[in-house]
Amino acid sequence: MKNQRLHEYQDYIGHHTIIFGDVNAKKTYHTEKFIQYLIEAHFNPNDITILDFAPRSKEINGLNVGGKLRNQCKSHESCNFVNLKGDIIPLRLTARNKKELHEIVEQNYIITSEALEAFNKNPTHILIINDISIYLHYGDKKKILQAIKKTTTFFGNSYYGKSIKNPSFYSLFNIKERKNVKYIIKHLERRIKL
């Protein structure tokens, strides 16, 4: 897997880019900076869609896990910030057994798939997704790639790490998530591991 480094944000215009890594790798930070670049460079906010799939930030054992975009674009009413119909639940920090794990994954999937469908009905030239892995817990990796391919510029991030330790009932879930994220990474033109 060929990885690239983050350079100037204008270098990502016209490309499909994913940044990935463990918790606290600054994935959301760089996504926010890319949005800020778009606004400051006077890209038309109507050409930008933002899907923020991340749960709210929570501190566990000194690590900040999750994190919504502070969203540079939110102050611009014409920007296509797709509001989620519910809160994303941080499943690794919440599920206490296999049943709860599946319930949370399903609930998060319903919320994220509705947002992805809203984008598909009204695609824009630029798509930004914060925390693709939340959708990929249950969602179709090919469906998200189809959405990305509708754009001229895609900038997204995903959890791809091992620092969050989970009980054994997570093992198959962790394998599936990693496999799905790896598939997306492999199929995008620019890949940056943080």
Secondary structure as GFF3:
##gff-version 3
##sequence-region A 1 194
A	DSSP	three_ten_helix	9	12	.	.	.	ID=ss1
A	DSSP	beta_strand	16	21	.	.	.	ID=ss2
A	DSSP	alpha_helix	27	40	.	.	.	ID=ss3
A	DSSP	three_ten_helix	45	47	.	.	.	ID=ss4
A	DSSP	beta_strand	48	52	.	.	.	ID=ss5
A	DSSP	beta_strand	58	60	.	.	.	ID=ss6
A	DSSP	beta_strand	63	65	.	.	.	ID=ss7
A	DSSP	beta_strand	80	82	.	.	.	ID=ss8
A	DSSP	alpha_helix	91	94	.	.	.	ID=ss9
A	DSSP	alpha_helix	98	121	.	.	.	ID=ss10
A	DSSP	beta_strand	126	130	.	.	.	ID=ss11
A	DSSP	alpha_helix	132	136	.	.	.	ID=ss12
A	DSSP	alpha_helix	141	149	.	.	.	ID=ss13
A	DSSP	beta_strand	153	159	.	.	.	ID=ss14
A	DSSP	three_ten_helix	168	170	.	.	.	ID=ss15
A	DSSP	alpha_helix	171	187	.	.	.	ID=ss16
A	DSSP	beta_strand	190	193	.	.	.	ID=ss17
###
